[in-house]
């Protein structure tokens, strides 16, 4: 797989990604979900985090760095009120870009100072995935090919944490039957030899039902105008549009569009939950294992 930047990708055809994290503008609590999200787009060949780890403000990062094998890049503050972390991250990003070994970059920050960096990486033909909070300025969001809000990742983590495995109920104690007493004073049935007690059988655990619900919506109103425009741009003469084409258009026009912001993990689920506005149809040859999803705006 040859890209514009000259990278050949991984052996399995996945994108090679460099994950660069601004510790001053990222939370340790979302790193597990963030790396899981990165895995959807490719292999994180490089994972680095930039900050002043001698500061008490960065103490929470230490456990996460070891757990997820992230290389820390120590950057002392040269003067009070100035952030030297941004410059260090940008310099490393440019060095990695010129190696030609990467297909894309994951920039983890809510700081607009990385807007020009994202633009420069895309000019080189690389894919840029941005990760930040909802407060991230639009300039940085629009400069990325795809932008994922970390609040979505935190909401998904809460859903997973709410799943608890059932515990085995303790076996009820057996009551002694009336009869003669043994040496230790235990009751022994009359006219019978003592026998070994039967092993207690633990109560059967109930089956674990898979958790399929999506995280709760993050307060975003459904952008009907944008969805309608995306369908119209990809639709045929009858108004039906292939769902994959609709999703691609949405990402290009609005990089931070994410169905999880509206309470749905998949774009198809988002359309299915609004039958008054959209019609969803699955098409495929008889007996085919996979089907294509088409959507139409109905008003």
C-alpha positions, 0 to 999 in steps of 0.5 A: 500500500503506497501512500502519498508520503511514501510509506508502505503501511504495515504488513497487514495493510493497516495504516502506520500512525504516530500518536502524539499527546499533549499532556497539558491538554489531555486527561489520563482517564480517557487514554485507554478508550483513546488508544482503542479508538486509534486501533480502529484506524491503524497501528500506533507505531509511535506513542509519545506524550509531552509535558513537564512530568516533574510537576505535580499536575502530571502525577496522574499520568505516570501509571498510565504511561507504564500501563499503555507503553507510552514514551514520555518526553520531558519538557521543562518550562523555560519561563513562567506562563509560557508553554514549551510543550507545544513546540517540542511536540511540533518539532517531533511531528515534523521529524517523524513526517520527514522519515516517510514511515507513517501514513497518519498522525493522531494529535491529542490536544484541545489546543488551537496551537496545533492547527497549522501542524495539522494543516502541514501534515495533510499537505504532505498527504498524511491523514490527521486524526484529532482528539480533544474535548468539546471546548476545542476551537473549530480551527483545529477541528476543521484542520483534521481529517477526522476529529473525535471528542474525548467526552464520547470515549469517556461515555463509552468507558462508563458503559463498559464499567457498568457491566458487572460479572455475576457472583456465585451464591454461597451454598446453603448450610445443611441442617443436621438430621436428628439421630445419635451423636458421634464422637464429636457430638455431630448428629449421625443417622440412626443404624447407619455408618458415617459417610463422607459429606457430599460436595457442595454444589455451587448455585448456577450463575445466570448467563451474561447478557451482552451489553449493546446499548450505546452511550447516552447522547452528549446534548447535541441536537440532530443536524437534519440539514447536514444529514439531508445534504449528505444524502442528496450529494450521494443519492441516485435518481430515486433519492437512495444513497449508499450509507458508506458514501454518506458517512464519507461526505459527513467526515469531509464536511464536518470532521467532528461528526460522530453518531456517538454524540447523538447516542448511537454507535453506528451511523445506520442506527442513527438513521433507523431511530428517526423513521419520520425523517429517514428510510433505511433499506438493506440490499444484497443478493439472495443468500449473500452473507453481507448486505449494503445499507442505503438511506433516503431522506423522507422529510 
